[in-house]
């Protein structure tokens, strides 16, 4: 259940809150992946490795937490992005979104294709395709997302659409975790508590007025 008053809106963003939310999204992606690696109801044990392979980030939030996922750029993975409460190159927002889109799609595709599949095999369709409603082009010229939708491009920053994209990510985290808790496989049933309720501690409002978060 989202808070009555959103911390992040399309019409108003505090950069410190936004950086914290990005940190929460990344750590939720990685936390869910790590939990799947250790869940007895799932076969694969390289979920987090595959998520991390999509990310090339150095993150610092307002609470002093630090996360270094820096690595070499590739033909698809953009150059390292450094994000802190005091500075971020918003002209590179498309690269940031590209990495996040790539990591979440990779996770959803992998769980659907696991040798010991989850009870439901619609994670990608339900929690990536149905919720990531834009397209993003990285500085490498690679595209992810829905064709003919709004396209994020390198060097540009559209605040309303950026917030809407982040809303979709948080909504996807909550919905993914709810289904993982409900399915017989994965076996564990505390995905939502750990990686949505306890980790996403900000509320985001999209341009349609819907809110998600805590």
QUINORCOR-V278299 format. One record per run of one state. SS is the DSSP state (H for helix, E for strand, - for the rest). FROM is the first residue (numbers start at 1). TO is the last residue. Records with the same first field share a line. If there is no record, write none. Layout:
BEGIN
SS = FROM-TO ; FROM-TO
END
This chain:
BEGIN
- = 1-7 ; 10-11 ; 13-14 ; 39-46 ; 55-56 ; 61-65 ; 69-80 ; 85-86 ; 88-89 ; 113-122 ; 130-134 ; 138-142 ; 146-150 ; 153-158 ; 183-190 ; 198-202 ; 206-210 ; 214-214
E = 8-9 ; 12-12 ; 57-60 ; 66-68 ; 81-84 ; 87-87 ; 135-137 ; 143-145 ; 151-152 ; 203-205 ; 211-213
H = 15-38 ; 47-54 ; 90-112 ; 123-129 ; 159-182 ; 191-197
END
